[in-house]
Amino acid sequence: MMLPTLIAPIASLLDKLIPDPQARNAAKLELLRLESTRDLDATRAQLQAIVAEAQSTDRWTARARPGFLYVMYALLLWSIPMGLLAAIEPHLAESVARGMTAYLRGIPEELYALFGTGYLGYTAARAWGKAKGVEK
């Protein structure tokens, strides 16, 4: 994908390099067309990857992205009952929050690093496989 900030300098360079106004305008139009084609191709590739994951017969592959989002939704929605609990029983809500914090701090940092590395490795391997055409 071409950066939008590069188009103006390249167009300025075309003004200096191509003396004929018609040829210069044609070159600028071609530059814009190439940029939009690359953007469209990149978007198409991303959508194909998402559709391929969703249509996969492997349940783990098809549900990996939605499953991760469901966990994030659950964490966000947990704030609603905690907010109500904090309004009714502030001390109880504070105790629950302290307990959750203590639990999460009890998990070794190496385990968080392992999960993050594994998740990033998984997504990188999937992207590489799809780019090479090995996976669908």
Secondary structure by P-SEA (a helix, b strand, c coil): cccccaaaaaaaaaaaccccaaaaaaaaaaaaaaaaaaaaaaaaaaaaaaaaaaaccccccccaaaaaaaaaaaaaaaaaaaaaaaaccaaaaaaaaaaaaaaaaaccaaaaaaaaaaaaaaaaaaaaaaaacccc
